[in-house]
Amino acid sequence: MAGLDDIPMPAGQATRLDAIRGRIDPWLLGLALVMAGFGLVMVASSSIAIAEGLNVGPFHFLVRHAIFLALGAALALMMVRTELKTLEKYSHLMLLACFALLLAVFVPGIGHTVNGARRWVNLGVSNFQAVEAVKLLLIVWLASYLVRYRDEIGNSWAALLKPLGVAGLLVAFLLLQPDFGSAALIIAVTGGMVWLGGARIRHLLVMAAVALPALVAVAIAEPYRVRRLVSFQDPWADPFNDGFQLTQALIAIGRGEWFGVGLGGSVQKLFYLPEAHTDFIFSVTAEELGFVGAAGLIALFAAFAGRTFWIGLRAFEMRRWFSAYCAFGVGLWLGLQSFVSIGVNLGLLPTKGLTLPLISSGGSSVLMTCAAIGVLLRVSYELDRAARQVARVRETAPSGGPVASEPVLRPEPVAVPAPQPLRGGRRIEPKLGLVQ
């Protein structure tokens, strides 16, 4: 199949192609703006009573959330203006940054402890949760790794074990903090990305069978995790102690019925429901806006995840591997995190300290979610630019000359090992989720 490099160009064609600009995906941007606006409204509604109880002013958390959204928008704009090839070039440094951030929380004077957990880095003006940056940095490194080893990861244990080993080390640091929820999320995102990168399902199942007993042992090693699991199975057995959070969340959701009690009318947020503006903001949404509002919010996240994966698939079809894996990784991260957060509120999953992306109040989460959306918008921009460049080539190709049959551009040159003959000389082409 002909690519851009195979098409003869008139003099000056390259300059005109370089001058072509793309457009970011309007649906993705629109969904992100709606989510951010909805989150701003719900943070305002759910946090006023909490802020007054802390004597910091009724709009303290709203102003704080708005500031972090503004900073996140600036960070997203910076990511939109950054070429993906630059991220790919420095991906190895991002991996080092992952370990540096997770180690920094244990350094006296830098790490900050809240409720017995060392998860934050003290930045002076605010605390930053290191794992939020690690999620995005790891996805970029994994995308780069999958590009370099896309012909081997489905057939070589060594190629598969390296990313899983890196994720395992990061998980070990997270369990020391402890942060079991983020550790489980990183395992899920890593597994999903390597599968989309071509790893065989049976290989992943073998690794899961080895790792699962260890994760179960870690989960039951701490008494508070055991209590969470027990209370999750029957929160009403101890509604004023271990089952308090979940019972209050379910009461809030039940009070909402079909159309809710009205925006701002939640009773559960008045010191009954813990973390009403962060971990359990979905329950407040369901109470105030009812089943219709809660279902609408779920549909919003589903549409965002679906658009993200559509962009990733389009990048894959255009053979822009790094762009595709970045989109898939961010989609897995935000999709799984929103699924877990909503599942916890509904009593479908044990309690985990994961926020609802762009909806919950929180500085670190908002900043890095905006940065991830900036990467997605950059992916959509470069895909649109590539399609426009191919369209220009079609228009200016000499009569009778070869014309590209579809908008496929070759990726930026990367150091890829030469493919070796496999199974009688048959070359294995990269696939989405190689299953044999």
Backbone hydrogen bonds, N-H to C=O, Kabsch-Sander energy under -0.5 kcal/mol:
donor,donor_aa,acceptor,acceptor_aa,energy
6,D,3,G,-1.0
7,I,4,L,-1.3
13,Q,10,P,-2.1
16,R,12,G,-1.7
17,L,13,Q,-2.5
18,D,14,A,-2.5
19,A,15,T,-1.3
20,I,16,R,-0.6
20,I,17,L,-1.2
29,L,25,D,-2.1
30,G,26,P,-2.6
31,L,27,W,-2.5
32,A,28,L,-2.2
33,L,29,L,-2.3
34,V,30,G,-2.3
35,M,31,L,-2.4
36,A,32,A,-2.4
37,G,33,L,-2.6
38,F,34,V,-2.7
39,G,35,M,-2.5
40,L,36,A,-2.1
41,V,37,G,-1.8
42,M,38,F,-2.3
43,V,39,G,-2.6
44,A,40,L,-1.8
45,S,41,V,-2.2
46,S,42,M,-2.6
47,S,43,V,-1.5
48,I,44,A,-0.8
51,A,47,S,-2.8
52,E,48,I,-2.3
53,G,49,A,-2.0
54,L,50,I,-1.4
55,N,52,E,-1.0
56,V,51,A,-2.1
60,H,57,G,-1.5
63,V,59,F,-2.7
64,R,60,H,-2.3
65,H,61,F,-2.5
66,A,62,L,-2.5
67,I,63,V,-2.4
68,F,64,R,-2.2
69,L,65,H,-2.2
70,A,66,A,-2.2
71,L,67,I,-2.5
72,G,68,F,-2.6
73,A,69,L,-2.4
74,A,70,A,-1.9
75,L,71,L,-2.2
76,A,72,G,-2.8
77,L,73,A,-2.4
78,M,74,A,-1.9
79,M,75,L,-2.0
80,V,76,A,-2.3
81,R,77,L,-1.6
82,T,79,M,-1.2
83,E,81,R,-0.5
86,T,83,E,-1.0
87,L,83,E,-1.3
88,E,84,L,-2.5
89,K,85,K,-1.9
90,Y,86,T,-1.7
91,S,88,E,-1.1
93,L,90,Y,-0.6
94,M,90,Y,-1.3
95,L,91,S,-1.6
96,L,92,H,-1.6
97,A,93,L,-2.1
98,C,94,M,-1.6
99,F,95,L,-1.5
100,A,96,L,-2.3
101,L,97,A,-2.5
102,L,98,C,-1.9
103,L,99,F,-1.9
104,A,100,A,-1.8
105,V,101,L,-0.9
106,F,103,L,-1.6
107,V,104,A,-1.5
110,I,107,V,-1.9
111,G,107,V,-3.0
112,H,120,W,-2.7
114,V,117,A,-2.3
117,A,114,V,-1.9
118,R,177,Q,-2.3
119,R,112,H,-0.7
119,R,117,A,-1.1
120,W,112,H,-1.4
121,V,128,F,-3.1
122,N,110,I,-3.5
123,L,121,V,-0.7
123,L,126,S,-2.5
125,V,123,L,-1.3
128,F,121,V,-2.6
130,A,119,R,-1.4
130,A,128,F,-0.8
132,E,129,Q,-1.3
133,A,129,Q,-0.7
133,A,130,A,-0.8
134,V,130,A,-1.8
135,K,131,V,-2.0
136,L,132,E,-0.9
137,L,133,A,-2.5
138,L,134,V,-2.8
139,I,135,K,-1.6
140,V,136,L,-2.0
141,W,137,L,-2.1
142,L,138,L,-2.9
143,A,139,I,-2.4
144,S,140,V,-2.1
145,Y,141,W,-2.6
146,L,142,L,-2.8
147,V,143,A,-1.6
148,R,144,S,-1.8
149,Y,145,Y,-1.9
150,R,147,V,-0.7
152,E,149,Y,-1.4
153,I,149,Y,-2.4
155,N,152,E,-2.2
156,S,152,E,-2.1
160,L,156,S,-1.4
161,L,157,W,-2.9
162,K,158,A,-1.4
164,L,160,L,-1.3
165,G,161,L,-2.9
166,V,162,K,-2.4
167,A,163,P,-2.4
168,G,164,L,-2.1
169,L,165,G,-2.1
170,L,166,V,-2.1
171,V,167,A,-2.5
172,A,168,G,-2.0
173,F,169,L,-1.8
174,L,170,L,-2.0
175,L,171,V,-2.4
176,L,172,A,-1.1
177,Q,173,F,-0.6
177,Q,174,L,-1.0
179,D,174,L,-1.2
183,A,179,D,-1.7
184,A,180,F,-2.5
185,L,181,G,-1.9
186,I,182,S,-2.4
187,I,183,A,-2.0
188,A,184,A,-2.2
189,V,185,L,-2.6
190,T,186,I,-2.5
191,G,187,I,-2.6
192,G,188,A,-2.5
193,M,189,V,-2.4
194,V,190,T,-2.4
195,W,191,G,-1.8
196,L,192,G,-2.3
197,G,193,M,-1.8
198,G,195,W,-1.6
199,A,194,V,-2.6
201,I,434,L,-0.5
204,L,200,R,-1.9
205,L,201,I,-2.5
206,V,202,R,-1.9
207,M,203,H,-2.1
208,A,204,L,-2.5
209,A,205,L,-2.4
210,V,206,V,-1.4
211,A,207,M,-2.4
212,L,208,A,-2.9
214,A,210,V,-0.6
215,L,211,A,-2.2
216,V,212,L,-2.5
217,A,213,P,-2.3
218,V,214,A,-2.2
219,A,215,L,-2.4
220,I,216,V,-2.0
221,A,217,A,-0.7
221,A,218,V,-0.6
222,E,218,V,-0.7
225,R,222,E,-0.7
226,V,222,E,-1.6
227,R,223,P,-2.3
228,R,224,Y,-1.7
229,L,225,R,-2.1
230,V,226,V,-2.4
231,S,227,R,-2.8
232,F,228,R,-2.0
233,Q,229,L,-1.5
234,D,230,V,-1.4
237,A,234,D,-1.6
238,D,235,P,-1.0
241,N,238,D,-1.5
243,G,238,D,-2.2
244,F,241,N,-1.4
247,T,243,G,-2.4
248,Q,244,F,-2.3
249,A,245,Q,-2.0
250,L,246,L,-2.5
251,I,247,T,-2.3
252,A,248,Q,-2.1
253,I,249,A,-2.2
254,G,250,L,-2.5
255,R,251,I,-2.3
256,G,252,A,-1.1
257,E,253,I,-0.6
257,E,254,G,-0.8
260,G,256,G,-2.8
261,V,287,E,-2.1
262,G,288,E,-1.9
265,G,262,G,-2.5
270,L,267,V,-1.9
271,F,269,K,-2.0
272,Y,268,Q,-1.0
273,L,268,Q,-3.3
276,A,273,L,-0.7
278,T,275,E,-1.1
280,F,275,E,-2.4
281,I,278,T,-1.2
284,V,280,F,-1.2
285,T,281,I,-2.1
286,A,282,F,-2.4
287,E,283,S,-2.1
288,E,284,V,-2.5
289,L,285,T,-2.8
290,G,286,A,-1.3
291,F,257,E,-2.2
292,V,258,W,-2.4
293,G,289,L,-1.6
294,A,290,G,-2.5
295,A,291,F,-2.9
296,G,292,V,-2.1
297,L,293,G,-2.1
298,I,294,A,-2.2
299,A,295,A,-2.6
300,L,296,G,-1.8
301,F,297,L,-2.0
302,A,298,I,-2.5
303,A,299,A,-2.6
304,F,300,L,-2.1
305,A,301,F,-2.7
306,G,302,A,-2.6
307,R,303,A,-2.4
308,T,304,F,-2.1
309,F,305,A,-2.4
310,W,306,G,-2.0
311,I,307,R,-2.2
312,G,308,T,-2.2
313,L,309,F,-2.6
314,R,310,W,-2.4
315,A,311,I,-2.3
316,F,312,G,-2.1
317,E,313,L,-2.4
318,M,314,R,-1.5
319,R,316,F,-1.6
320,R,315,A,-2.7
321,W,319,R,-1.1
324,A,320,R,-2.2
325,Y,321,W,-2.7
326,C,322,F,-2.2
327,A,323,S,-2.2
328,F,324,A,-2.7
329,G,325,Y,-2.5
330,V,326,C,-2.5
331,G,327,A,-2.4
332,L,328,F,-2.6
333,W,329,G,-2.5
334,L,330,V,-2.6
335,G,331,G,-2.2
336,L,332,L,-2.7
337,Q,333,W,-2.5
338,S,334,L,-2.0
339,F,335,G,-2.0
340,V,336,L,-2.6
341,S,337,Q,-2.5
342,I,338,S,-2.4
343,G,339,F,-2.4
344,V,340,V,-2.5
345,N,341,S,-1.7
346,L,342,I,-1.8
347,G,344,V,-1.0
348,L,343,G,-2.8
349,L,343,G,-1.2
354,L,352,K,-1.6
359,I,356,L,-2.0
360,S,356,L,-2.6
361,S,277,H,-2.8
366,V,362,G,-1.2
367,L,363,G,-2.4
368,M,364,S,-2.3
369,T,365,S,-2.2
370,C,366,V,-2.2
371,A,367,L,-2.0
372,A,368,M,-2.3
373,I,369,T,-2.3
374,G,370,C,-2.1
375,V,371,A,-1.8
376,L,372,A,-2.1
377,L,373,I,-2.6
378,R,374,G,-2.0
379,V,375,V,-2.3
380,S,376,L,-2.4
381,Y,377,L,-2.2
382,E,378,R,-2.6
383,L,379,V,-2.1
384,D,380,S,-2.2
385,R,381,Y,-2.4
386,A,382,E,-2.3
387,A,383,L,-2.3
388,R,384,D,-2.2
389,Q,385,R,-2.2
390,V,386,A,-2.2
391,A,387,A,-2.1
392,R,388,R,-2.2
393,V,389,Q,-2.1
394,R,390,V,-2.3
395,E,391,A,-1.8
396,T,392,R,-1.9
397,A,393,V,-1.1
401,G,398,P,-2.3
408,V,406,E,-2.2
409,L,318,M,-0.9
416,V,414,V,-1.4
422,L,426,R,-0.8
426,R,422,L,-1.2
426,R,423,R,-0.7
429,E,427,R,-0.7
433,G,195,W,-1.0
433,G,431,K,-0.9
